[in-house]
């Protein structure tokens, strides 16, 4: 179907899965977002989605920094 993304599955060691979970919690990204970005980087593919995701991550980090600045 047009617009739907294909699904890819695979098994990973527990250590990698735990780090993925931690990253998702820290950044607010989904597992799919992180895996898409990682595969795109590994395959040297730039996509509009990766740029949009990076913008979202930077905005989230800026919000966290602003909260920390208010605490100091």
PDB file of N, CA, C and O in Angstrom, chain B, residues numbered from 101:
ATOM      1  N   UNK B 101       0.821  -1.181   0.000  1.00  0.00           N
ATOM      2  CA  UNK B 101       0.000   0.000   0.000  1.00  0.00           C
ATOM      3  C   UNK B 101       0.872   1.254   0.000  1.00  0.00           C
ATOM      4  O   UNK B 101       1.884   1.307   0.700  1.00  0.00           O
ATOM      5  N   UNK B 102       0.493   2.244  -0.766  1.00  0.00           N
ATOM      6  CA  UNK B 102       1.268   3.471  -0.839  1.00  0.00           C
ATOM      7  C   UNK B 102       1.204   4.191   0.505  1.00  0.00           C
ATOM      8  O   UNK B 102       0.140   4.295   1.115  1.00  0.00           O
ATOM      9  N   UNK B 103       2.359   4.687   0.960  1.00  0.00           N
ATOM     10  CA  UNK B 103       2.412   5.416   2.214  1.00  0.00           C
ATOM     11  C   UNK B 103       2.790   4.557   3.410  1.00  0.00           C
ATOM     12  O   UNK B 103       3.304   5.074   4.402  1.00  0.00           O
ATOM     13  N   UNK B 104       2.546   3.265   3.333  1.00  0.00           N
ATOM     14  CA  UNK B 104       2.923   2.385   4.431  1.00  0.00           C
ATOM     15  C   UNK B 104       4.378   1.979   4.272  1.00  0.00           C
ATOM     16  O   UNK B 104       4.845   1.689   3.170  1.00  0.00           O
ATOM     17  N   UNK B 105       5.085   1.965   5.397  1.00  0.00           N
ATOM     18  CA  UNK B 105       6.487   1.569   5.365  1.00  0.00           C
ATOM     19  C   UNK B 105       6.611   0.066   5.551  1.00  0.00           C
ATOM     20  O   UNK B 105       5.839  -0.526   6.305  1.00  0.00           O
ATOM     21  N   UNK B 106       7.572  -0.563   4.875  1.00  0.00           N
ATOM     22  CA  UNK B 106       7.796  -1.992   5.083  1.00  0.00           C
ATOM     23  C   UNK B 106       8.278  -2.247   6.515  1.00  0.00           C
ATOM     24  O   UNK B 106       8.867  -1.369   7.146  1.00  0.00           O
ATOM     25  N   UNK B 107       8.027  -3.428   7.005  1.00  0.00           N
ATOM     26  CA  UNK B 107       8.443  -3.815   8.349  1.00  0.00           C
ATOM     27  C   UNK B 107       9.669  -4.706   8.248  1.00  0.00           C
ATOM     28  O   UNK B 107       9.716  -5.628   7.434  1.00  0.00           O
ATOM     29  N   UNK B 108      10.664  -4.420   9.089  1.00  0.00           N
ATOM     30  CA  UNK B 108      11.875  -5.220   9.167  1.00  0.00           C
ATOM     31  C   UNK B 108      11.992  -5.704  10.606  1.00  0.00           C
ATOM     32  O   UNK B 108      11.752  -4.942  11.542  1.00  0.00           O
ATOM     33  N   UNK B 109      12.358  -6.958  10.783  1.00  0.00           N
ATOM     34  CA  UNK B 109      12.504  -7.500  12.128  1.00  0.00           C
ATOM     35  C   UNK B 109      13.844  -8.182  12.292  1.00  0.00           C
ATOM     36  O   UNK B 109      14.459  -8.621  11.320  1.00  0.00           O
ATOM     37  N   UNK B 110      14.278  -8.262  13.512  1.00  0.00           N
ATOM     38  CA  UNK B 110      15.531  -8.948  13.782  1.00  0.00           C
ATOM     39  C   UNK B 110      15.732  -9.115  15.275  1.00  0.00           C
ATOM     40  O   UNK B 110      15.068  -8.457  16.076  1.00  0.00           O
ATOM     41  N   UNK B 111      16.620  -9.969  15.635  1.00  0.00           N
ATOM     42  CA  UNK B 111      16.933 -10.216  17.039  1.00  0.00           C
ATOM     43  C   UNK B 111      18.254  -9.543  17.377  1.00  0.00           C
ATOM     44  O   UNK B 111      19.183  -9.523  16.570  1.00  0.00           O
ATOM     45  N   UNK B 112      18.321  -8.994  18.584  1.00  0.00           N
ATOM     46  CA  UNK B 112      19.538  -8.332  19.047  1.00  0.00           C
ATOM     47  C   UNK B 112      19.879  -8.852  20.440  1.00  0.00           C
ATOM     48  O   UNK B 112      19.000  -9.331  21.157  1.00  0.00           O
ATOM     49  N   UNK B 113      21.148  -8.761  20.826  1.00  0.00           N
ATOM     50  CA  UNK B 113      21.532  -9.151  22.189  1.00  0.00           C
ATOM     51  C   UNK B 113      20.851  -8.238  23.218  1.00  0.00           C
ATOM     52  O   UNK B 113      20.479  -7.105  22.914  1.00  0.00           O
ATOM     53  N   UNK B 114      20.700  -8.753  24.424  1.00  0.00           N
ATOM     54  CA  UNK B 114      20.046  -7.993  25.491  1.00  0.00           C
ATOM     55  C   UNK B 114      20.733  -6.652  25.746  1.00  0.00           C
ATOM     56  O   UNK B 114      20.059  -5.656  26.011  1.00  0.00           O
ATOM     57  N   UNK B 115      22.051  -6.613  25.671  1.00  0.00           N
ATOM     58  CA  UNK B 115      22.780  -5.364  25.913  1.00  0.00           C
ATOM     59  C   UNK B 115      22.360  -4.281  24.925  1.00  0.00           C
ATOM     60  O   UNK B 115      22.130  -3.138  25.319  1.00  0.00           O
ATOM     61  N   UNK B 116      22.258  -4.628  23.657  1.00  0.00           N
ATOM     62  CA  UNK B 116      21.845  -3.653  22.643  1.00  0.00           C
ATOM     63  C   UNK B 116      20.398  -3.242  22.866  1.00  0.00           C
ATOM     64  O   UNK B 116      20.065  -2.062  22.752  1.00  0.00           O
ATOM     65  N   UNK B 117      19.543  -4.192  23.181  1.00  0.00           N
ATOM     66  CA  UNK B 117      18.134  -3.879  23.434  1.00  0.00           C
ATOM     67  C   UNK B 117      18.000  -2.942  24.623  1.00  0.00           C
ATOM     68  O   UNK B 117      17.224  -1.987  24.573  1.00  0.00           O
ATOM     69  N   UNK B 118      18.745  -3.202  25.694  1.00  0.00           N
ATOM     70  CA  UNK B 118      18.681  -2.336  26.882  1.00  0.00           C
ATOM     71  C   UNK B 118      19.140  -0.920  26.560  1.00  0.00           C
ATOM     72  O   UNK B 118      18.535   0.052  27.011  1.00  0.00           O
ATOM     73  N   UNK B 119      20.207  -0.807  25.780  1.00  0.00           N
ATOM     74  CA  UNK B 119      20.692   0.524  25.390  1.00  0.00           C
ATOM     75  C   UNK B 119      19.684   1.234  24.497  1.00  0.00           C
ATOM     76  O   UNK B 119      19.513   2.449  24.593  1.00  0.00           O
ATOM     77  N   UNK B 120      19.016   0.481  23.627  1.00  0.00           N
ATOM     78  CA  UNK B 120      17.970   1.055  22.773  1.00  0.00           C
ATOM     79  C   UNK B 120      16.836   1.589  23.636  1.00  0.00           C
ATOM     80  O   UNK B 120      16.358   2.702  23.416  1.00  0.00           O
ATOM     81  N   UNK B 121      16.405   0.800  24.616  1.00  0.00           N
ATOM     82  CA  UNK B 121      15.325   1.224  25.510  1.00  0.00           C
ATOM     83  C   UNK B 121      15.707   2.500  26.256  1.00  0.00           C
ATOM     84  O   UNK B 121      14.902   3.425  26.361  1.00  0.00           O
ATOM     85  N   UNK B 122      16.921   2.551  26.768  1.00  0.00           N
ATOM     86  CA  UNK B 122      17.393   3.725  27.505  1.00  0.00           C
ATOM     87  C   UNK B 122      17.406   4.952  26.604  1.00  0.00           C
ATOM     88  O   UNK B 122      16.953   6.026  26.999  1.00  0.00           O
ATOM     89  N   UNK B 123      17.924   4.788  25.400  1.00  0.00           N
ATOM     90  CA  UNK B 123      17.973   5.902  24.459  1.00  0.00           C
ATOM     91  C   UNK B 123      16.566   6.411  24.143  1.00  0.00           C
ATOM     92  O   UNK B 123      16.334   7.619  24.093  1.00  0.00           O
ATOM     93  N   UNK B 124      15.642   5.498  23.933  1.00  0.00           N
ATOM     94  CA  UNK B 124      14.256   5.881  23.636  1.00  0.00           C
ATOM     95  C   UNK B 124      13.646   6.661  24.794  1.00  0.00           C
ATOM     96  O   UNK B 124      12.948   7.650  24.572  1.00  0.00           O
ATOM     97  N   UNK B 125      13.897   6.233  26.011  1.00  0.00           N
ATOM     98  CA  UNK B 125      13.375   6.936  27.182  1.00  0.00           C
ATOM     99  C   UNK B 125      13.995   8.320  27.325  1.00  0.00           C
ATOM    100  O   UNK B 125      13.306   9.280  27.669  1.00  0.00           O
ATOM    101  N   UNK B 126      15.292   8.421  27.063  1.00  0.00           N
ATOM    102  CA  UNK B 126      15.988   9.696  27.217  1.00  0.00           C
ATOM    103  C   UNK B 126      15.607  10.700  26.139  1.00  0.00           C
ATOM    104  O   UNK B 126      15.544  11.900  26.407  1.00  0.00           O
ATOM    105  N   UNK B 127      15.354  10.228  24.933  1.00  0.00           N
ATOM    106  CA  UNK B 127      15.107  11.145  23.816  1.00  0.00           C
ATOM    107  C   UNK B 127      13.639  11.283  23.447  1.00  0.00           C
ATOM    108  O   UNK B 127      13.257  12.224  22.751  1.00  0.00           O
ATOM    109  N   UNK B 128      12.816  10.351  23.909  1.00  0.00           N
ATOM    110  CA  UNK B 128      11.407  10.380  23.531  1.00  0.00           C
ATOM    111  C   UNK B 128      11.150   9.813  22.145  1.00  0.00           C
ATOM    112  O   UNK B 128      10.037   9.909  21.629  1.00  0.00           O
ATOM    113  N   UNK B 129      12.161   9.231  21.549  1.00  0.00           N
ATOM    114  CA  UNK B 129      12.001   8.624  20.233  1.00  0.00           C
ATOM    115  C   UNK B 129      11.448   7.211  20.372  1.00  0.00           C
ATOM    116  O   UNK B 129      11.612   6.568  21.409  1.00  0.00           O
ATOM    117  N   UNK B 130      10.801   6.744  19.330  1.00  0.00           N
ATOM    118  CA  UNK B 130      10.350   5.359  19.308  1.00  0.00           C
ATOM    119  C   UNK B 130      11.516   4.466  18.880  1.00  0.00           C
ATOM    120  O   UNK B 130      12.517   4.941  18.345  1.00  0.00           O
ATOM    121  N   UNK B 131      11.364   3.172  19.124  1.00  0.00           N
ATOM    122  CA  UNK B 131      12.381   2.227  18.662  1.00  0.00           C
ATOM    123  C   UNK B 131      12.523   2.302  17.151  1.00  0.00           C
ATOM    124  O   UNK B 131      13.633   2.242  16.622  1.00  0.00           O
ATOM    125  N   UNK B 132      11.402   2.433  16.459  1.00  0.00           N
ATOM    126  CA  UNK B 132      11.446   2.516  14.996  1.00  0.00           C
ATOM    127  C   UNK B 132      12.238   3.738  14.538  1.00  0.00           C
ATOM    128  O   UNK B 132      13.019   3.654  13.590  1.00  0.00           O
ATOM    129  N   UNK B 133      12.037   4.876  15.213  1.00  0.00           N
ATOM    130  CA  UNK B 133      12.781   6.092  14.851  1.00  0.00           C
ATOM    131  C   UNK B 133      14.283   5.863  14.987  1.00  0.00           C
ATOM    132  O   UNK B 133      15.054   6.185  14.083  1.00  0.00           O
ATOM    133  N   UNK B 134      14.688   5.307  16.121  1.00  0.00           N
ATOM    134  CA  UNK B 134      16.116   5.081  16.378  1.00  0.00           C
ATOM    135  C   UNK B 134      16.693   4.099  15.365  1.00  0.00           C
ATOM    136  O   UNK B 134      17.775   4.321  14.822  1.00  0.00           O
ATOM    137  N   UNK B 135      15.968   3.019  15.114  1.00  0.00           N
ATOM    138  CA  UNK B 135      16.478   2.016  14.177  1.00  0.00           C
ATOM    139  C   UNK B 135      16.552   2.546  12.755  1.00  0.00           C
ATOM    140  O   UNK B 135      17.503   2.249  12.033  1.00  0.00           O
ATOM    141  N   UNK B 136      15.555   3.331  12.340  1.00  0.00           N
ATOM    142  CA  UNK B 136      15.606   3.939  10.999  1.00  0.00           C
ATOM    143  C   UNK B 136      16.820   4.845  10.863  1.00  0.00           C
ATOM    144  O   UNK B 136      17.532   4.799   9.860  1.00  0.00           O
ATOM    145  N   UNK B 137      17.054   5.680  11.893  1.00  0.00           N
ATOM    146  CA  UNK B 137      18.206   6.591  11.843  1.00  0.00           C
ATOM    147  C   UNK B 137      19.517   5.827  11.836  1.00  0.00           C
ATOM    148  O   UNK B 137      20.438   6.175  11.097  1.00  0.00           O
ATOM    149  N   UNK B 138      19.607   4.781  12.658  1.00  0.00           N
ATOM    150  CA  UNK B 138      20.845   4.003  12.729  1.00  0.00           C
ATOM    151  C   UNK B 138      21.131   3.308  11.400  1.00  0.00           C
ATOM    152  O   UNK B 138      22.267   3.311  10.926  1.00  0.00           O
ATOM    153  N   UNK B 139      20.101   2.714  10.802  1.00  0.00           N
ATOM    154  CA  UNK B 139      20.298   2.054   9.508  1.00  0.00           C
ATOM    155  C   UNK B 139      20.645   3.064   8.422  1.00  0.00           C
ATOM    156  O   UNK B 139      21.502   2.802   7.578  1.00  0.00           O
ATOM    157  N   UNK B 140      19.988   4.209   8.439  1.00  0.00           N
ATOM    158  CA  UNK B 140      20.285   5.239   7.436  1.00  0.00           C
ATOM    159  C   UNK B 140      21.732   5.708   7.572  1.00  0.00           C
ATOM    160  O   UNK B 140      22.426   5.890   6.572  1.00  0.00           O
ATOM    161  N   UNK B 141      22.186   5.903   8.813  1.00  0.00           N
ATOM    162  CA  UNK B 141      23.572   6.329   9.031  1.00  0.00           C
ATOM    163  C   UNK B 141      24.547   5.243   8.593  1.00  0.00           C
ATOM    164  O   UNK B 141      25.555   5.536   7.949  1.00  0.00           O
ATOM    165  N   UNK B 142      24.256   4.003   8.937  1.00  0.00           N
ATOM    166  CA  UNK B 142      25.132   2.884   8.585  1.00  0.00           C
ATOM    167  C   UNK B 142      25.219   2.713   7.071  1.00  0.00           C
ATOM    168  O   UNK B 142      26.283   2.416   6.529  1.00  0.00           O
ATOM    169  N   UNK B 143      24.095   2.902   6.404  1.00  0.00           N
ATOM    170  CA  UNK B 143      24.046   2.738   4.950  1.00  0.00           C
ATOM    171  C   UNK B 143      24.372   4.034   4.204  1.00  0.00           C
ATOM    172  O   UNK B 143      24.334   4.074   2.974  1.00  0.00           O
ATOM    173  N   UNK B 144      24.690   5.087   4.952  1.00  0.00           N
ATOM    174  CA  UNK B 144      25.022   6.392   4.383  1.00  0.00           C
ATOM    175  C   UNK B 144      23.884   6.912   3.497  1.00  0.00           C
ATOM    176  O   UNK B 144      24.103   7.317   2.356  1.00  0.00           O
ATOM    177  N   UNK B 145      22.679   6.891   4.042  1.00  0.00           N
ATOM    178  CA  UNK B 145      21.491   7.361   3.339  1.00  0.00           C
ATOM    179  C   UNK B 145      20.893   8.521   4.132  1.00  0.00           C
ATOM    180  O   UNK B 145      20.584   8.375   5.315  1.00  0.00           O
ATOM    181  N   UNK B 146      20.732   9.658   3.489  1.00  0.00           N
ATOM    182  CA  UNK B 146      20.089  10.800   4.133  1.00  0.00           C
ATOM    183  C   UNK B 146      18.636  10.853   3.701  1.00  0.00           C
ATOM    184  O   UNK B 146      18.325  10.806   2.510  1.00  0.00           O
ATOM    185  N   UNK B 147      17.754  10.952   4.679  1.00  0.00           N
ATOM    186  CA  UNK B 147      16.328  11.010   4.377  1.00  0.00           C
ATOM    187  C   UNK B 147      15.725  12.244   5.037  1.00  0.00           C
ATOM    188  O   UNK B 147      16.253  12.729   6.038  1.00  0.00           O
ATOM    189  N   UNK B 148      14.636  12.752   4.493  1.00  0.00           N
ATOM    190  CA  UNK B 148      13.954  13.878   5.146  1.00  0.00           C
ATOM    191  C   UNK B 148      13.515  13.520   6.561  1.00  0.00           C
ATOM    192  O   UNK B 148      13.500  14.378   7.443  1.00  0.00           O
ATOM    193  N   UNK B 149      13.157  12.248   6.780  1.00  0.00           N
ATOM    194  CA  UNK B 149      12.724  11.825   8.109  1.00  0.00           C
ATOM    195  C   UNK B 149      13.848  11.949   9.134  1.00  0.00           C
ATOM    196  O   UNK B 149      13.604  12.320  10.282  1.00  0.00           O
ATOM    197  N   UNK B 150      15.078  11.640   8.725  1.00  0.00           N
ATOM    198  CA  UNK B 150      16.191  11.721   9.670  1.00  0.00           C
ATOM    199  C   UNK B 150      16.469  13.169  10.045  1.00  0.00           C
ATOM    200  O   UNK B 150      16.812  13.456  11.192  1.00  0.00           O
ATOM    201  N   UNK B 151      16.328  14.079   9.099  1.00  0.00           N
ATOM    202  CA  UNK B 151      16.513  15.502   9.409  1.00  0.00           C
ATOM    203  C   UNK B 151      15.410  15.989  10.338  1.00  0.00           C
ATOM    204  O   UNK B 151      15.677  16.742  11.274  1.00  0.00           O
ATOM    205  N   UNK B 152      14.179  15.570  10.091  1.00  0.00           N
ATOM    206  CA  UNK B 152      13.061  15.965  10.952  1.00  0.00           C
ATOM    207  C   UNK B 152      13.251  15.407  12.358  1.00  0.00           C
ATOM    208  O   UNK B 152      13.009  16.101  13.345  1.00  0.00           O
ATOM    209  N   UNK B 153      13.681  14.161  12.445  1.00  0.00           N
ATOM    210  CA  UNK B 153      13.915  13.540  13.745  1.00  0.00           C
ATOM    211  C   UNK B 153      15.018  14.263  14.498  1.00  0.00           C
ATOM    212  O   UNK B 153      14.919  14.459  15.709  1.00  0.00           O
ATOM    213  N   UNK B 154      16.062  14.659  13.794  1.00  0.00           N
ATOM    214  CA  UNK B 154      17.149  15.394  14.428  1.00  0.00           C
ATOM    215  C   UNK B 154      16.642  16.725  14.965  1.00  0.00           C
ATOM    216  O   UNK B 154      17.019  17.126  16.066  1.00  0.00           O
ATOM    217  N   UNK B 155      15.804  17.408  14.218  1.00  0.00           N
ATOM    218  CA  UNK B 155      15.211  18.665  14.690  1.00  0.00           C
ATOM    219  C   UNK B 155      14.414  18.436  15.968  1.00  0.00           C
ATOM    220  O   UNK B 155      14.494  19.238  16.899  1.00  0.00           O
ATOM    221  N   UNK B 156      13.647  17.351  16.022  1.00  0.00           N
ATOM    222  CA  UNK B 156      12.857  17.035  17.215  1.00  0.00           C
ATOM    223  C   UNK B 156      13.768  16.757  18.407  1.00  0.00           C
ATOM    224  O   UNK B 156      13.488  17.196  19.522  1.00  0.00           O
ATOM    225  N   UNK B 157      14.857  16.027  18.171  1.00  0.00           N
ATOM    226  CA  UNK B 157      15.777  15.709  19.264  1.00  0.00           C
ATOM    227  C   UNK B 157      16.473  16.953  19.784  1.00  0.00           C
ATOM    228  O   UNK B 157      16.650  17.103  20.993  1.00  0.00           O
ATOM    229  N   UNK B 158      16.869  17.847  18.892  1.00  0.00           N
ATOM    230  CA  UNK B 158      17.512  19.089  19.309  1.00  0.00           C
ATOM    231  C   UNK B 158      16.541  19.934  20.126  1.00  0.00           C
ATOM    232  O   UNK B 158      16.920  20.512  21.144  1.00  0.00           O
ATOM    233  N   UNK B 159      15.296  20.004  19.682  1.00  0.00           N
ATOM    234  CA  UNK B 159      14.287  20.768  20.423  1.00  0.00           C
ATOM    235  C   UNK B 159      14.078  20.179  21.817  1.00  0.00           C
ATOM    236  O   UNK B 159      13.948  20.922  22.790  1.00  0.00           O
ATOM    237  N   UNK B 160      14.044  18.856  21.919  1.00  0.00           N
ATOM    238  CA  UNK B 160      13.883  18.209  23.223  1.00  0.00           C
ATOM    239  C   UNK B 160      15.073  18.505  24.126  1.00  0.00           C
ATOM    240  O   UNK B 160      14.902  18.770  25.316  1.00  0.00           O
ATOM    241  N   UNK B 161      16.271  18.462  23.568  1.00  0.00           N
ATOM    242  CA  UNK B 161      17.462  18.786  24.354  1.00  0.00           C
ATOM    243  C   UNK B 161      17.453  20.245  24.805  1.00  0.00           C
ATOM    244  O   UNK B 161      17.841  20.546  25.933  1.00  0.00           O
ATOM    245  N   UNK B 162      17.019  21.135  23.947  1.00  0.00           N
ATOM    246  CA  UNK B 162      16.945  22.548  24.322  1.00  0.00           C
ATOM    247  C   UNK B 162      15.964  22.754  25.469  1.00  0.00           C
ATOM    248  O   UNK B 162      16.227  23.553  26.369  1.00  0.00           O
ATOM    249  N   UNK B 163      14.834  22.044  25.450  1.00  0.00           N
ATOM    250  CA  UNK B 163      13.872  22.145  26.555  1.00  0.00           C
ATOM    251  C   UNK B 163      14.491  21.648  27.856  1.00  0.00           C
ATOM    252  O   UNK B 163      14.298  22.253  28.911  1.00  0.00           O
ATOM    253  N   UNK B 164      15.231  20.551  27.783  1.00  0.00           N
ATOM    254  CA  UNK B 164      15.884  20.022  28.980  1.00  0.00           C
ATOM    255  C   UNK B 164      16.934  20.981  29.515  1.00  0.00           C
ATOM    256  O   UNK B 164      17.031  21.178  30.726  1.00  0.00           O
ATOM    257  N   UNK B 165      17.719  21.579  28.633  1.00  0.00           N
ATOM    258  CA  UNK B 165      18.729  22.546  29.057  1.00  0.00           C
ATOM    259  C   UNK B 165      18.070  23.740  29.719  1.00  0.00           C
ATOM    260  O   UNK B 165      18.548  24.226  30.744  1.00  0.00           O
ATOM    261  N   UNK B 166      16.983  24.213  29.144  1.00  0.00           N
ATOM    262  CA  UNK B 166      16.275  25.356  29.731  1.00  0.00           C
ATOM    263  C   UNK B 166      15.754  25.030  31.125  1.00  0.00           C
ATOM    264  O   UNK B 166      15.803  25.880  32.014  1.00  0.00           O
ATOM    265  N   UNK B 167      15.256  23.811  31.331  1.00  0.00           N
ATOM    266  CA  UNK B 167      14.796  23.403  32.657  1.00  0.00           C
ATOM    267  C   UNK B 167      15.964  23.359  33.640  1.00  0.00           C
ATOM    268  O   UNK B 167      15.833  23.787  34.787  1.00  0.00           O
ATOM    269  N   UNK B 168      17.110  22.838  33.185  1.00  0.00           N
ATOM    270  CA  UNK B 168      18.278  22.769  34.044  1.00  0.00           C
ATOM    271  C   UNK B 168      18.782  24.170  34.413  1.00  0.00           C
ATOM    272  O   UNK B 168      19.187  24.414  35.549  1.00  0.00           O
ATOM    273  N   UNK B 169      18.751  25.072  33.452  1.00  0.00           N
ATOM    274  CA  UNK B 169      19.199  26.443  33.704  1.00  0.00           C
ATOM    275  C   UNK B 169      18.320  27.094  34.778  1.00  0.00           C
ATOM    276  O   UNK B 169      18.813  27.840  35.624  1.00  0.00           O
ATOM    277  N   UNK B 170      17.035  26.809  34.735  1.00  0.00           N
ATOM    278  CA  UNK B 170      16.120  27.370  35.725  1.00  0.00           C
ATOM    279  C   UNK B 170      16.395  26.820  37.114  1.00  0.00           C
ATOM    280  O   UNK B 170      16.132  27.503  38.104  1.00  0.00           O
ATOM    281  N   UNK B 171      16.909  25.622  37.210  1.00  0.00           N
ATOM    282  CA  UNK B 171      17.210  25.012  38.503  1.00  0.00           C
ATOM    283  C   UNK B 171      18.464  25.586  39.132  1.00  0.00           C
ATOM    284  O   UNK B 171      18.636  25.540  40.350  1.00  0.00           O
ATOM    285  N   UNK B 172      19.340  26.128  38.298  1.00  0.00           N
ATOM    286  CA  UNK B 172      20.641  26.632  38.806  1.00  0.00           C
ATOM    287  C   UNK B 172      20.531  28.044  39.298  1.00  0.00           C
ATOM    288  O   UNK B 172      21.520  28.618  39.755  1.00  0.00           O
TER     289      UNK B 172
END
